Amino acid sequence: MLRTDLSGAPTFRALLGRVREAAVGAYGHQDVPFEQLVEELQPERSPNHPPLFQVMFVFQNVSTPTLSLPGLTSTPLAVNTETAKFDLSLYVEQDTEHGLRTTLEYSTDLFDAATMRRMLGHWQTLLESVAADLSGPSRTCRS
């Protein structure tokens, strides 16, 4: 779980810097069990919300290896639970054949399909803008 400071209307690059800083700081505490974090923070509990966050972004840039055992073949199986775990979850998977694969899962009590289609359109615009900025003639990307 990461929190990012959006104050001051940062540029996209400045925001990426803030996210990187938050992520690096979090890696230093990644061995802390989630239950201990909840106990320490003691968030207000509600049956309508998870205790610490309602929105999740997942970027999976490592392909899932295919298990291969003699006489046995495995295939990943997509499971549709028909229930959103959070108010909004955006899953992005790096697919070497097709680029990025995006899945949006949302609470239908809070959002309708038209709003989510519009959000995915904004997501696509953001990605196209970042790609154009990074591939511009005078731009360089430093890590």
C-alpha positions in Angstrom: 0.0 0.0 0.0 1.5 3.4 -1.1 0.2 6.9 -0.6 1.3 9.6 -3.0 1.3 13.4 -2.4 -0.5 15.2 -5.3 -0.3 18.6 -3.7 1.0 21.5 -5.8 -0.2 20.2 -9.1 3.1 18.3 -9.9 4.1 17.6 -13.4 3.9 14.0 -14.5 7.7 13.6 -14.1 7.6 15.1 -10.6 4.7 12.8 -9.7 6.7 9.8 -10.9 9.5 11.0 -8.7 7.2 11.1 -5.7 5.8 7.6 -6.5 9.4 6.3 -6.8 10.3 7.8 -3.5 7.2 6.3 -1.8 7.9 2.9 -3.3 11.6 2.9 -2.3 10.6 3.8 1.2 8.0 1.1 1.3 10.5 -1.6 0.2 12.3 -1.0 3.5 9.2 -2.2 5.3 7.9 -4.9 3.0 8.5 -7.6 5.5 5.9 -6.1 7.9 2.7 -8.3 7.9 -0.4 -6.5 6.7 -2.3 -7.4 9.9 0.4 -5.7 11.9 0.1 -2.5 9.8 -3.7 -2.5 10.3 -3.2 -3.0 14.1 -0.7 -0.2 14.3 -2.7 2.3 12.2 -6.1 1.3 13.8 -8.2 2.7 10.9 -11.9 3.3 11.4 -13.6 0.1 10.4 -16.6 0.0 8.2 -18.4 -3.0 6.7 -18.6 -1.0 3.4 -14.9 -0.5 2.9 -11.6 -2.3 3.3 -9.7 -0.9 6.2 -6.9 1.0 4.5 -7.7 1.6 0.8 -10.5 1.4 -1.7 -8.6 1.7 -4.9 -5.9 -0.6 -6.2 -3.4 -0.4 -9.1 -1.4 -3.5 -10.0 1.3 -3.5 -12.6 2.5 -7.0 -13.4 5.7 -6.8 -15.5 6.8 -10.4 -15.0 5.2 -13.1 -17.0 3.8 -16.1 -15.2 6.0 -19.1 -16.0 4.2 -22.2 -17.3 4.6 -25.2 -15.0 6.0 -28.1 -16.8 6.1 -31.5 -15.2 6.5 -34.9 -17.0 3.1 -36.1 -18.1 1.3 -33.0 -16.9 0.5 -29.7 -18.6 -0.8 -26.6 -16.9 -2.6 -23.6 -18.3 -3.4 -20.4 -16.5 -7.2 -20.1 -15.9 -9.0 -16.7 -15.8 -11.4 -16.7 -12.9 -14.3 -14.3 -12.9 -15.6 -13.9 -9.4 -18.4 -11.5 -10.4 -17.6 -9.5 -7.2 -15.2 -6.5 -6.9 -12.9 -6.8 -3.9 -12.3 -3.0 -3.9 -14.2 0.1 -5.1 -11.9 0.3 -8.1 -9.0 -1.9 -9.2 -6.9 -1.4 -12.3 -4.7 -4.3 -13.4 -2.0 -3.8 -16.0 -0.1 -6.7 -17.4 2.9 -6.5 -19.7 2.2 -8.7 -22.7 5.2 -9.1 -25.0 3.0 -9.9 -28.0 0.4 -7.1 -27.6 1.9 -4.5 -25.4 -0.1 -3.8 -22.2 -3.2 -5.6 -21.2 -5.5 -3.7 -18.9 -8.4 -5.0 -16.8 -10.6 -2.7 -14.8 -12.7 -4.1 -11.9 -15.2 -1.9 -10.2 -18.1 -1.8 -7.8 -21.3 -1.5 -9.8 -22.9 0.1 -6.7 -20.5 3.1 -7.2 -19.8 3.3 -10.9 -21.6 2.5 -14.2 -20.2 1.0 -17.3 -20.2 4.3 -19.2 -18.1 6.0 -16.5 -15.6 3.1 -16.6 -15.3 3.2 -20.4 -14.6 7.0 -20.1 -12.0 6.2 -17.4 -10.3 3.7 -19.6 -10.2 6.3 -22.4 -8.5 8.7 -20.1 -6.0 5.9 -19.2 -5.2 5.3 -22.9 -4.8 9.1 -23.4 -2.4 9.2 -20.4 -0.3 6.3 -21.8 -0.2 7.8 -25.3 0.9 11.2 -23.8 3.7 9.6 -21.7 4.9 7.6 -24.7 4.9 10.7 -26.9 6.8 12.7 -24.3 9.4 10.0 -23.7 10.0 9.5 -27.5 10.2 13.2 -28.2 13.4 14.5 -29.9 14.7 16.5 -27.0 13.6 14.3 -24.2 15.6 11.9 -22.1 14.5 9.6 -19.5 16.7 9.0 -16.4 16.2 6.5 -13.7 
